[in-house]
């Protein structure tokens, strides 16, 4: 039995929505890996966490370069 047949026979097609992601707004289903933000109780998909953190910390993505300290 392949995965699709198993899923259909097991009744898992009725996935339970737990809440919505506070970063992307999409549904989070029972069993999905998430990050719960302790500071404010928000919940985000594990795949949304980096963008959430970048926004929350006002961080920018850059390429590291050696700084020239010649004053």
N, C-alpha and C positions, 0 to 999 in steps of 0.2 A: 504494500500500500504506500503510495507516495504522500508527501506532506499535504497537498491540497485535498486529497480524499480523506485523510485523517482529520484535517481541520473541519471539513464539512460534516463528518460523522461525529465529531466530538462536541459539536455545538458551540465551538469557539467563534463562529461567525457573528455571534451576538456579543461583541466586545463591550465592556462596561467603561463608559467615560467617567473619569474621576473628577477632572477639572480642566481648565484651559491654562496653557502655558502663559506666564506673565511676560514673556519676551516676545514670542511670535503670535500668540493668540490662538493657536491651534489646539485641538483636543489632546488631552493626556489620558491614555487608557490604563486600566488596571494592569499592572505588571510592567509598565514602561519604566525604564531607568530615568530618574529625575534628580535634580538638585533642589533641596528645600533651603531657602535663604534664612538663616537663623535670626538675622537682624530684623527682618520685617515679615517673615512668614510666606514670602512669595515662593512659587514653585515654577521651575523651568525644566524643559527637556534637557537631558544631558548634552544633546547636540547644540542647544541654544546657549549653554552656559558661558562660553567664551565671549560671545557678543553681549550677553547680559552684563558680565563682569566688566568688559571694556566700557560699556555705557555707564554703569554705576560708578566706576572709578575714574571716569573721564580720562581714560587712557588712549594713547594713540599707538598704532602699529608702525614701527620704524625698523630700519636696518642698522645694526650696531656698527659704529665707526669709532676708531681711536680718536680721542680728542687731542687737539694740538694745544698744549699748555704754554705756548710762547706769548707772554703778555707784552 
